[in-house]
């Protein structure tokens, strides 16, 4: 259920911006099992991203235009979390407090020991450089033969 609003304030924009930055730090959600696997180098930054999204959703309950939609979405999320048992599950970073004044980056030093994250990172880099090497000759106007 998408939530749309013309209403915005500094807190909303700050939380949305923080969540977007954390999401990019977490490789745009491409790191496998980042939220579920405590050994993942992306686990802590994924928790920061999810915390920002949760804070954003809770803040939206104070916004006149989307209050009802936000309340409904929170109820759906709570119900699904309770049914799946996720509401009872915590991890090492679950109790940590996050602030929009600091960004949580992945633990890159753990990357070589976590094969799923390492493979996802390598695939992302290979894709990026493949696209870059395909585009550079086109931008210069030279043939790619």
DSSP file (Angstrom, degrees, kcal/mol; ACC not computed):
  #  RESIDUE AA STRUCTURE BP1 BP2  ACC     N-H-->O    O-->H-N    N-H-->O    O-->H-N    TCO  KAPPA ALPHA  PHI   PSI    X-CA   Y-CA   Z-CA
    1    1 A X              0   0    0      0, 0.0     2,-0.1     0, 0.0    72,-0.0   0.000 360.0 360.0 360.0 104.2    0.0    0.0    0.0
    2    2 A X        -     0   0    0      1,-0.0     2,-0.5     2,-0.0    67,-0.0  -0.423 360.0-145.3 -70.3 144.9    1.9    3.1   -1.2
    3    3 A X        -     0   0    0     -2,-0.1     2,-0.4     2,-0.0    63,-0.1  -0.956  17.9-174.6-113.5 123.5    1.5    6.2    1.0
    4    4 A X        +     0   0    0     -2,-0.5     2,-0.3    61,-0.1     3,-0.1  -0.928   8.2 164.8-119.6 142.8    1.5    9.5   -0.8
    5    5 A X        -     0   0    0     -2,-0.4    -2,-0.0     1,-0.1    61,-0.0  -0.989  36.7-155.5-154.4 145.1    1.5   13.0    0.8
    6    6 A X  S    S+     0   0    0     -2,-0.3     2,-0.2     2,-0.0    -1,-0.1   0.561  76.6  97.1 -89.3 -13.1    2.1   16.5   -0.2
    7    7 A X        +     0   0    0     -3,-0.1     2,-0.3    56,-0.0    56,-0.1  -0.557  48.6 160.0 -80.5 139.2    2.9   17.3    3.5
    8    8 A X        +     0   0    0     -2,-0.2     2,-0.3     4,-0.0     3,-0.0  -0.986  12.9 179.9-154.3 151.8    6.6   17.3    4.5
    9    9 A X     >  -     0   0    0     -2,-0.3     4,-2.5     1,-0.1     5,-0.2  -0.894  47.1 -90.2-144.9 177.1    8.6   18.7    7.3
   10   10 A X  H  > S+     0   0    0     -2,-0.3     4,-2.7     1,-0.2     5,-0.2   0.895 123.7  50.3 -60.2 -42.7   12.3   18.7    8.3
   11   11 A X  H  > S+     0   0    0      2,-0.2     4,-2.7     1,-0.2     5,-0.2   0.923 111.1  49.0 -63.1 -44.3   12.0   15.5   10.3
   12   12 A X  H  > S+     0   0    0      1,-0.2     4,-2.6     2,-0.2     5,-0.2   0.943 114.3  44.8 -59.5 -49.2   10.3   13.6    7.5
   13   13 A X  H  X S+     0   0    0     -4,-2.5     4,-2.4     1,-0.2    -2,-0.2   0.891 113.6  50.2 -65.0 -39.5   13.0   14.8    5.0
   14   14 A X  H  X S+     0   0    0     -4,-2.7     4,-2.6    -5,-0.2    -1,-0.2   0.926 113.6  44.8 -65.3 -45.1   15.8   14.0    7.3
   15   15 A X  H  X S+     0   0    0     -4,-2.7     4,-2.6    -5,-0.2    -2,-0.2   0.916 114.3  48.9 -65.7 -42.5   14.6   10.5    8.1
   16   16 A X  H  X S+     0   0    0     -4,-2.6     4,-2.1    -5,-0.2    -2,-0.2   0.905 113.5  47.1 -63.9 -41.4   13.8    9.8    4.4
   17   17 A X  H  X S+     0   0    0     -4,-2.4     4,-2.4    -5,-0.2    -2,-0.2   0.927 112.1  49.7 -65.4 -45.5   17.3   11.0    3.4
   18   18 A X  H  X S+     0   0    0     -4,-2.6     4,-2.7     1,-0.2     5,-0.2   0.924 111.0  49.8 -59.5 -44.9   19.0    9.0    6.1
   19   19 A X  H  X S+     0   0    0     -4,-2.6     4,-2.3     1,-0.2    -1,-0.2   0.896 110.4  50.7 -61.9 -40.6   17.1    5.8    5.1
   20   20 A X  H  X S+     0   0    0     -4,-2.1     4,-1.8     2,-0.2    -1,-0.2   0.903 111.8  46.8 -64.1 -41.8   18.1    6.4    1.5
   21   21 A X  H  X S+     0   0    0     -4,-2.4     4,-2.3     2,-0.2    -2,-0.2   0.925 113.0  48.4 -67.1 -44.8   21.8    6.8    2.3
   22   22 A X  H  X S+     0   0    0     -4,-2.7     4,-1.7     1,-0.2    -2,-0.2   0.887 108.6  55.3 -62.6 -38.0   21.7    3.7    4.6
   23   23 A X  H  <>S+     0   0    0     -4,-2.3     5,-2.2    -5,-0.2     6,-0.5   0.896 108.8  47.0 -62.2 -40.1   20.0    1.7    1.9
   24   24 A X  H ><5S+     0   0    0     -4,-1.8     3,-1.6     1,-0.2    -1,-0.2   0.883 108.3  55.0 -70.3 -36.8   22.8    2.6   -0.5
   25   25 A X  H 3<5S+     0   0    0     -4,-2.3    81,-0.3     1,-0.3    -1,-0.2   0.849 104.2  56.6 -60.2 -32.0   25.4    1.7    2.1
   26   26 A X  T ><>S-     0   0    0     -4,-1.7     3,-0.9    -5,-0.2     5,-0.8   0.118 126.3-103.1 -87.2  22.0   23.7   -1.7    2.3
   27   27 A X  G X 5 -     0   0    0     -3,-1.6     3,-2.1     1,-0.2    -3,-0.2   0.848  66.5 -68.4  58.2  38.9   24.2   -2.2   -1.5
   28   28 A X  G 3 <S-     0   0    0     -5,-2.2    -1,-0.2     1,-0.3    -4,-0.2   0.804  93.1 -58.0  56.1  34.6   20.6   -1.4   -2.2
   29   29 A X  G < 5S+     0   0    0     -3,-0.9    -1,-0.3    -6,-0.5    -2,-0.2   0.598 109.9 120.2  76.4  10.4   19.4   -4.6   -0.5
   30   30 A X  T < 5 +     0   0    0     -3,-2.1     2,-0.6    -4,-0.3    -3,-0.1   0.643  41.7  98.9 -84.0 -14.1   21.4   -6.8   -2.8
   31   31 A X  S > <S-     0   0    0     -5,-0.8     3,-1.4     1,-0.1    86,-0.1  -0.631  84.1-117.2 -74.6 119.7   23.5   -8.4    0.0
   32   32 A X  T 3  S-     0   0    0     -2,-0.6    85,-0.1    84,-0.3    -2,-0.1  -0.306  84.8  -7.5 -64.7 136.8   21.8  -11.7    0.7
   33   33 A X  T 3> S+     0   0    0      1,-0.1     4,-2.5     3,-0.1    -1,-0.3   0.738  82.4 150.9  54.8  29.7   20.2  -12.3    4.1
   34   34 A X  T <4 S+     0   0    0     -3,-1.4    12,-0.2     1,-0.2    13,-0.2   0.857  72.2  41.8 -61.2 -36.3   21.7   -9.0    5.4
   35   35 A X  T  4 S+     0   0    0      1,-0.1    -1,-0.2    11,-0.1    -3,-0.1   0.778 121.7  39.9 -81.7 -26.1   19.0   -8.4    7.9
   36   36 A X  T  4 S+     0   0    0     -3,-0.2     2,-0.7     1,-0.1    -2,-0.2   0.730 101.6  72.5 -95.5 -24.2   18.7  -12.1    9.1
   37   37 A X    ><  -     0   0    0     -4,-2.5     3,-1.6     1,-0.1     6,-0.2  -0.830  56.4-166.4-103.8 109.5   22.4  -13.1    9.2
   38   38 A X  T 3  S+     0   0    0     -2,-0.7    -1,-0.1     1,-0.3     6,-0.1   0.720  89.7  61.0 -66.4 -19.8   24.4  -11.6   12.1
   39   39 A X  T 3  S+     0   0    0      4,-0.1    -1,-0.3    -3,-0.1     2,-0.2   0.613  81.0 107.7 -80.4 -11.9   27.6  -12.7   10.4
   40   40 A X  S X  S-     0   0    0     -3,-1.6     3,-1.6    -7,-0.2     4,-0.4  -0.446  71.6-138.8 -68.2 135.6   26.8  -10.6    7.4
   41   41 A X  T 3  S+     0   0    0      1,-0.3    66,-2.4    -2,-0.2     4,-0.3   0.678 105.6  53.6 -65.5 -15.1   29.0   -7.5    7.1
   42   42 A X  T 3> S+     0   0    0     64,-0.2     4,-2.1     1,-0.1    -1,-0.3   0.376  80.3  96.4 -99.1   2.8   25.8   -5.6    6.0
   43   43 A X  H <> S+     0   0    0     -3,-1.6     4,-2.0     1,-0.2     5,-0.2   0.925  84.9  44.4 -61.8 -48.5   23.7   -6.7    9.1
   44   44 A X  H  > S+     0   0    0     -4,-0.4     4,-2.0     1,-0.2    -1,-0.2   0.911 114.8  47.5 -67.1 -42.1   24.3   -3.5   11.2
   45   45 A X  H  > S+     0   0    0     -4,-0.3     4,-2.2     1,-0.2    -1,-0.2   0.847 110.2  54.0 -69.5 -30.0   23.8   -1.1    8.3
   46   46 A X  H  X S+     0   0    0     -4,-2.1     4,-2.8     2,-0.2    -1,-0.2   0.884 107.5  50.7 -68.1 -37.0   20.6   -3.0    7.3
   47   47 A X  H  X S+     0   0    0     -4,-2.0     4,-2.5     2,-0.2    -2,-0.2   0.886 109.4  51.0 -65.3 -37.8   19.3   -2.6   10.9
   48   48 A X  H  X S+     0   0    0     -4,-2.0     4,-2.1     2,-0.2    -2,-0.2   0.919 111.4  48.1 -64.3 -42.2   20.1    1.2   10.7
   49   49 A X  H  X S+     0   0    0     -4,-2.2     4,-2.3     2,-0.2    -2,-0.2   0.936 113.6  46.2 -62.3 -47.5   18.1    1.3    7.4
   50   50 A X  H  X S+     0   0    0     -4,-2.8     4,-2.4     1,-0.2    -2,-0.2   0.873 111.1  52.9 -65.7 -36.2   15.2   -0.6    8.9
   51   51 A X  H  X S+     0   0    0     -4,-2.5     4,-2.6     2,-0.2    -1,-0.2   0.897 109.4  49.3 -63.9 -39.8   15.3    1.6   12.0
   52   52 A X  H  X S+     0   0    0     -4,-2.1     4,-2.5     2,-0.2    -2,-0.2   0.905 111.1  49.3 -65.8 -41.0   15.2    4.7    9.9
   53   53 A X  H  X S+     0   0    0     -4,-2.3     4,-2.5     2,-0.2    -2,-0.2   0.902 112.0  48.9 -64.2 -40.1   12.2    3.3    7.9
   54   54 A X  H  X S+     0   0    0     -4,-2.4     4,-2.7     2,-0.2    -2,-0.2   0.929 112.2  47.6 -64.9 -45.6   10.4    2.5   11.1
   55   55 A X  H  X S+     0   0    0     -4,-2.6     4,-2.4     2,-0.2    -2,-0.2   0.887 111.9  51.5 -62.7 -38.4   11.1    6.0   12.6
   56   56 A X  H  X S+     0   0    0     -4,-2.5     4,-2.0     2,-0.2    -2,-0.2   0.924 110.6  47.7 -63.5 -45.1    9.8    7.5    9.3
   57   57 A X  H  X S+     0   0    0     -4,-2.5     4,-0.6     1,-0.2    -2,-0.2   0.914 112.4  48.7 -63.7 -42.8    6.7    5.4    9.4
   58   58 A X  H >< S+     0   0    0     -4,-2.7     3,-0.9     1,-0.2     4,-0.3   0.879 110.2  52.0 -64.5 -36.9    6.0    6.4   13.0
   59   59 A X  H >< S+     0   0    0     -4,-2.4     3,-2.1     1,-0.2     4,-0.3   0.864  99.9  63.5 -65.7 -34.4    6.6   10.0   12.2
   60   60 A X  H >< S+     0   0    0     -4,-2.0     3,-1.1     1,-0.3     6,-0.3   0.723  87.4  71.4 -64.5 -19.3    4.1    9.7    9.4
   61   61 A X  T << S+     0   0    0     -3,-0.9    -1,-0.3    -4,-0.6    -2,-0.2   0.726  96.8  52.3 -66.1 -19.1    1.5    9.0   12.0
   62   62 A X  T <  S+     0   0    0     -3,-2.1     2,-0.6    -4,-0.3    -1,-0.2   0.508  88.7  96.8 -92.3  -4.9    1.8   12.7   13.0
   63   63 A X    X>  -     0   0    0     -3,-1.1     4,-1.2    -4,-0.3     3,-0.8  -0.761  69.5-144.3 -92.7 123.1    1.3   13.9    9.4
   64   64 A X  T 34 S+     0   0    0     -2,-0.6     3,-0.5     1,-0.2     4,-0.3   0.859  93.8  51.8 -52.4 -46.8   -2.3   14.9    8.7
   65   65 A X  T 34 S+     0   0    0      1,-0.2    -1,-0.2     2,-0.1     4,-0.2   0.796 124.3  23.0 -66.7 -30.9   -2.5   13.7    5.1
   66   66 A X  T <> S+     0   0    0     -3,-0.8     4,-2.8    -6,-0.3     5,-0.2   0.257  83.8 112.1-124.1  11.5   -1.2   10.1    5.7
   67   67 A X  H  X S+     0   0    0     -4,-1.2     4,-2.5    -3,-0.5     5,-0.2   0.913  83.4  45.4 -55.3 -48.5   -2.0    9.4    9.4
   68   68 A X  H  > S+     0   0    0     -4,-0.3     4,-2.2     1,-0.2    -1,-0.2   0.907 114.4  47.7 -64.4 -42.8   -4.6    6.8    8.6
   69   69 A X  H  > S+     0   0    0      2,-0.2     4,-2.5     1,-0.2    -1,-0.2   0.897 112.2  50.1 -65.1 -40.2   -2.5    5.0    6.0
   70   70 A X  H  X S+     0   0    0     -4,-2.8     4,-2.6   -10,-0.2    -2,-0.2   0.925 110.7  49.3 -64.4 -44.4    0.5    5.0    8.3
   71   71 A X  H  X S+     0   0    0     -4,-2.5     4,-2.1    -5,-0.2    -2,-0.2   0.911 112.2  48.8 -60.1 -43.1   -1.5    3.5   11.1
   72   72 A X  H  X S+     0   0    0     -4,-2.2     4,-2.2     2,-0.2    -2,-0.2   0.917 111.8  48.3 -64.3 -43.8   -2.9    0.9    8.8
   73   73 A X  H  X S+     0   0    0     -4,-2.5     4,-2.6     1,-0.2    -2,-0.2   0.896 109.9  52.2 -64.9 -40.4    0.5    0.0    7.5
   74   74 A X  H  X S+     0   0    0     -4,-2.6     4,-2.7     1,-0.2    -1,-0.2   0.906 109.6  50.3 -61.3 -41.5    2.0   -0.2   11.0
   75   75 A X  H  X S+     0   0    0     -4,-2.1     4,-2.5     2,-0.2    -2,-0.2   0.912 110.9  48.3 -62.8 -43.1   -0.9   -2.6   12.0
   76   76 A X  H  X S+     0   0    0     -4,-2.2     4,-2.6     2,-0.2     5,-0.2   0.930 113.2  47.4 -62.7 -45.8   -0.2   -4.8    9.0
   77   77 A X  H  X S+     0   0    0     -4,-2.6     4,-2.6     1,-0.2    -2,-0.2   0.922 112.7  49.2 -62.9 -45.0    3.5   -4.9    9.7
   78   78 A X  H  X S+     0   0    0     -4,-2.7     4,-2.3     2,-0.2    -1,-0.2   0.913 112.4  48.1 -60.6 -43.2    2.9   -5.7   13.4
   79   79 A X  H  X S+     0   0    0     -4,-2.5     4,-2.5     2,-0.2    -2,-0.2   0.926 113.5  46.3 -64.8 -45.0    0.5   -8.5   12.5
   80   80 A X  H  X S+     0   0    0     -4,-2.6     4,-2.1     1,-0.2     6,-0.3   0.881 112.3  51.2 -66.0 -37.4    2.8  -10.1   10.0
   81   81 A X  H  X>S+     0   0    0     -4,-2.6     6,-1.7    -5,-0.2     5,-1.0   0.903 111.8  47.2 -65.4 -40.4    5.8   -9.8   12.3
   82   82 A X  H  <5S+     0   0    0     -4,-2.3     3,-0.4    -5,-0.2    -2,-0.2   0.907 112.5  49.2 -67.5 -41.3    3.8  -11.5   15.1
   83   83 A X  H  <5S+     0   0    0     -4,-2.5    -2,-0.2     1,-0.2    -1,-0.2   0.861 115.3  43.4 -66.6 -35.7    2.6  -14.3   12.8
   84   84 A X  H  <5S-     0   0    0     -4,-2.1    -1,-0.2    -5,-0.2    -2,-0.2   0.570 110.8-119.1 -86.6  -8.5    6.1  -15.0   11.4
   85   85 A X  T ><5S+     0   0    0     -4,-0.8     3,-1.2    -3,-0.4     4,-0.5   0.453  80.4 122.3  84.8  -0.2    7.7  -14.8   14.9
   86   86 A X  G > < +     0   0    0     -5,-1.0     3,-0.7    -6,-0.3    -4,-0.2   0.771  63.1  66.4 -67.1 -25.0    9.9  -11.9   13.8
   87   87 A X  G 3  S+     0   0    0     -6,-1.7    -1,-0.3     1,-0.2    -5,-0.1   0.762 104.5  44.9 -67.5 -22.6    8.5   -9.7   16.6
   88   88 A X  G <  S+     0   0    0     -3,-1.2     2,-0.4    -7,-0.3    -1,-0.2   0.536  96.0  92.4 -96.7  -8.2   10.1  -12.0   19.1
   89   89 A X    <   +     0   0    0     -3,-0.7     2,-0.3    -4,-0.5    -4,-0.0  -0.727  48.8 172.3 -94.4 133.2   13.5  -12.3   17.4
   90   90 A X        -     0   0    0     -2,-0.4     2,-0.3     5,-0.0    -2,-0.0  -0.863  10.5-161.7-127.8 166.5   16.3  -10.0   18.2
   91   91 A X    >>  -     0   0    0     -2,-0.3     3,-1.2   -54,-0.0     4,-0.5  -0.797  44.7 -79.8-137.9-175.9   19.9   -9.8   17.2
   92   92 A X  T 34 S+     0   0    0     -2,-0.3     3,-0.2     1,-0.3     4,-0.0   0.774 129.8  39.0 -60.1 -28.5   23.1   -8.2   18.4
   93   93 A X  T >4 S+     0   0    0      1,-0.1     3,-1.1     2,-0.1    -1,-0.3   0.465  89.3  93.6-100.9  -2.9   22.2   -4.9   16.8
   94   94 A X  T <4 S+     0   0    0     -3,-1.2    -2,-0.1     1,-0.3    -1,-0.1   0.850  89.5  43.2 -61.3 -36.2   18.4   -4.9   17.6
   95   95 A X  T 3< S+     0   0    0     -4,-0.5    -1,-0.3    -3,-0.2     2,-0.2   0.493  89.6 111.8 -89.5  -2.7   18.8   -2.9   20.8
   96   96 A X    <   -     0   0    0     -3,-1.1     2,-0.4     1,-0.1    -3,-0.0  -0.454  64.4-131.2 -74.1 141.3   21.3   -0.4   19.4
   97   97 A X        -     0   0    0     -2,-0.2     2,-0.3   -46,-0.0    -2,-0.1  -0.746  19.8-157.1 -93.6 141.5   20.1    3.2   19.0
   98   98 A X        -     0   0    0     -2,-0.4     2,-0.4   -50,-0.1     5,-0.1  -0.873   4.2-162.2-117.1 150.5   20.8    5.0   15.7
   99   99 A X    >   -     0   0    0     -2,-0.3     3,-1.6     3,-0.3   -47,-0.1  -0.972  26.6-130.8-130.4 145.5   21.0    8.7   15.1
  100  100 A X  T 3  S+     0   0    0     -2,-0.4    -1,-0.0     1,-0.3     3,-0.0   0.526 103.6  72.8 -73.3  -2.3   20.7   10.5   11.8
  101  101 A X  T 3  S+     0   0    0      1,-0.1     2,-0.4     2,-0.0    -1,-0.3   0.633 100.7  45.3 -83.0 -13.8   23.9   12.4   12.7
  102  102 A X  S <  S-     0   0    0     -3,-1.6     2,-0.4     2,-0.0    -3,-0.3  -0.983  74.7-141.9-131.7 141.0   26.0    9.2   12.1
  103  103 A X        -     0   0    0     -2,-0.4     2,-0.7    -5,-0.1   -58,-0.1  -0.806  12.5-138.1-101.1 144.4   25.9    6.7    9.2
  104  104 A X        -     0   0    0     -2,-0.4     2,-0.2   -59,-0.1   -55,-0.1  -0.898  23.7-166.8-102.2 117.1   26.4    3.0    9.8
  105  105 A X        -     0   0    0     -2,-0.7   -60,-0.1     1,-0.1   -61,-0.1  -0.646  29.1 -90.2-101.1 159.2   28.6    1.5    7.1
  106  106 A X        -     0   0    0    -81,-0.3     2,-1.5    -2,-0.2   -64,-0.2  -0.222  38.0-110.5 -61.7 157.5   29.1   -2.2    6.4
  107  107 A X    >   -     0   0    0    -66,-2.4     3,-2.1     1,-0.2     4,-0.4  -0.689  39.4-179.1 -89.2  83.5   31.9   -4.0    8.2
  108  108 A X  G >  S+     0   0    0     -2,-1.5     3,-1.4     1,-0.3     4,-0.4   0.779  73.9  67.6 -58.9 -28.8   34.1   -4.4    5.1
  109  109 A X  G 3  S+     0   0    0      1,-0.3    -1,-0.3    -3,-0.1     3,-0.2   0.729  99.1  52.0 -66.0 -19.9   36.7   -6.3    7.0
  110  110 A X  G X> S+     0   0    0     -3,-2.1     3,-0.9     1,-0.2     4,-0.6   0.536  84.3  92.6 -89.4  -7.9   34.2   -9.2    7.5
  111  111 A X  G X4 S+     0   0    0     -3,-1.4     3,-1.4    -4,-0.4     7,-0.3   0.883  78.8  54.6 -58.4 -45.7   33.4   -9.4    3.7
  112  112 A X  G 34 S+     0   0    0     -4,-0.4    -1,-0.2     1,-0.3    -2,-0.1   0.789 109.1  50.3 -62.0 -24.4   36.0  -12.1    2.8
  113  113 A X  G <4 S+     0   0    0     -3,-0.9     2,-0.7     1,-0.2    -1,-0.3   0.534 100.1  68.2 -89.5  -6.9   34.6  -14.5    5.5
  114  114 A X    <X  -     0   0    0     -3,-1.4     4,-2.4    -4,-0.6     3,-0.3  -0.838  64.5-171.1-118.1  93.7   31.0  -14.1    4.4
  115  115 A X  H  > S+     0   0    0     -2,-0.7     4,-2.8     1,-0.2     5,-0.3   0.845  80.3  53.6 -57.9 -43.1   30.6  -15.8    1.0
  116  116 A X  H  > S+     0   0    0      1,-0.2     4,-2.1     2,-0.2   -84,-0.3   0.927 114.6  42.1 -60.0 -42.3   27.1  -14.7    0.1
  117  117 A X  H  > S+     0   0    0     -3,-0.3     4,-2.5     2,-0.2    -1,-0.2   0.883 113.5  52.8 -70.1 -38.0   28.0  -11.0    0.7
  118  118 A X  H  X S+     0   0    0     -4,-2.4     4,-2.6    -7,-0.3    -2,-0.2   0.930 111.2  46.1 -62.4 -45.7   31.3  -11.4   -1.1
  119  119 A X  H  X S+     0   0    0     -4,-2.8     4,-2.7     2,-0.2     5,-0.2   0.905 112.5  50.4 -65.0 -41.1   29.7  -12.9   -4.2
  120  120 A X  H  X S+     0   0    0     -4,-2.1     4,-2.2    -5,-0.3    -1,-0.2   0.909 112.2  47.9 -63.1 -40.9   27.0  -10.2   -4.2
  121  121 A X  H  X S+     0   0    0     -4,-2.5     4,-2.5     2,-0.2    -2,-0.2   0.913 112.4  48.4 -66.1 -43.0   29.6   -7.5   -4.0
  122  122 A X  H  X S+     0   0    0     -4,-2.6     4,-2.9     2,-0.2     5,-0.2   0.926 111.8  49.4 -63.4 -44.2   31.7   -9.0   -6.7
  123  123 A X  H  X S+     0   0    0     -4,-2.7     4,-2.4     1,-0.2    -1,-0.2   0.892 111.0  50.0 -62.1 -39.5   28.7   -9.4   -9.0
  124  124 A X  H  X S+     0   0    0     -4,-2.2     4,-2.5    -5,-0.2    -1,-0.2   0.924 113.0  46.1 -64.6 -43.7   27.7   -5.7   -8.3
  125  125 A X  H  X S+     0   0    0     -4,-2.5     4,-2.8     2,-0.2     5,-0.3   0.908 112.4  49.9 -65.9 -42.3   31.2   -4.5   -9.2
  126  126 A X  H  X S+     0   0    0     -4,-2.9     4,-2.4     2,-0.2     5,-0.2   0.924 112.8  47.6 -62.2 -43.8   31.5   -6.7  -12.3
  127  127 A X  H  X S+     0   0    0     -4,-2.4     4,-2.3    -5,-0.2     5,-0.2   0.928 112.6  49.1 -61.9 -45.6   28.1   -5.3  -13.5
  128  128 A X  H  X S+     0   0    0     -4,-2.5     4,-2.5     1,-0.2    -2,-0.2   0.943 114.9  42.9 -60.2 -49.8   29.1   -1.8  -12.7
  129  129 A X  H  X S+     0   0    0     -4,-2.8     4,-2.8     2,-0.2    -1,-0.2   0.852 111.9  54.5 -69.8 -33.0   32.4   -2.0  -14.6
  130  130 A X  H  X S+     0   0    0     -4,-2.4     4,-1.5    -5,-0.3    -1,-0.2   0.932 112.1  43.8 -62.8 -45.1   30.9   -3.9  -17.5
  131  131 A X  H  X S+     0   0    0     -4,-2.3     4,-2.1    -5,-0.2    -2,-0.2   0.916 114.0  51.2 -65.7 -42.5   28.3   -1.2  -18.0
  132  132 A X  H  X S+     0   0    0     -4,-2.5     4,-2.5     1,-0.2    -2,-0.2   0.926 110.8  47.2 -61.8 -44.9   31.0    1.5  -17.5
  133  133 A X  H  X S+     0   0    0     -4,-2.8     4,-0.7     1,-0.2    -1,-0.2   0.775 113.2  49.9 -69.7 -24.6   33.3    0.0  -20.1
  134  134 A X  H  X S+     0   0    0     -4,-1.5     4,-0.6    -5,-0.2    -1,-0.2   0.824 115.5  42.5 -78.2 -32.3   30.4   -0.4  -22.5
  135  135 A X  H  X S+     0   0    0     -4,-2.1     4,-2.6     2,-0.2     5,-0.2   0.846 100.1  68.9 -84.4 -35.8   29.3    3.2  -22.1
  136  136 A X  H  X S+     0   0    0     -4,-2.5     4,-1.9     1,-0.2     6,-0.2   0.910 102.0  44.6 -55.5 -49.8   32.7    5.0  -22.2
  137  137 A X  H  X>S+     0   0    0     -4,-0.7     5,-2.0     1,-0.2     4,-1.0   0.901 113.3  52.5 -62.1 -36.8   33.4    4.3  -25.9
  138  138 A X  H  <5S+     0   0    0     -4,-0.6     3,-0.4     1,-0.2    -2,-0.2   0.898 108.8  49.7 -63.6 -40.5   29.8    5.3  -26.8
  139  139 A X  H  <5S+     0   0    0     -4,-2.6    -1,-0.2     1,-0.2    -2,-0.2   0.848 111.5  48.8 -67.0 -33.7   30.3    8.6  -24.9
  140  140 A X  H  <5S-     0   0    0     -4,-1.9    -1,-0.2    -5,-0.2    -2,-0.2   0.640 112.7-121.8 -79.8 -14.3   33.5    9.3  -26.7
  141  141 A X  T  <5 +     0   0    0     -4,-1.0     2,-0.3    -3,-0.4    -3,-0.2   0.660  67.0 133.6  82.8  16.3   31.9    8.5  -30.0
  142  142 A X      < -     0   0    0     -5,-2.0    -1,-0.3    -6,-0.2    -2,-0.1  -0.765  61.0-106.1-100.0 147.6   34.3    5.7  -30.9
  143  143 A X        -     0   0    0     -2,-0.3    -1,-0.1     1,-0.1    -5,-0.0  -0.335  17.7-140.0 -68.2 152.4   33.1    2.3  -32.2
  144  144 A X              0   0    0      1,-0.2    -1,-0.1    -2,-0.0    -6,-0.0  -0.036 360.0 360.0-103.2  30.3   33.3   -0.7  -29.9
  145  145 A X              0   0    0      0, 0.0    -1,-0.2     0, 0.0    -2,-0.0   0.473 360.0 360.0 -78.5 360.0   34.5   -3.3  -32.4
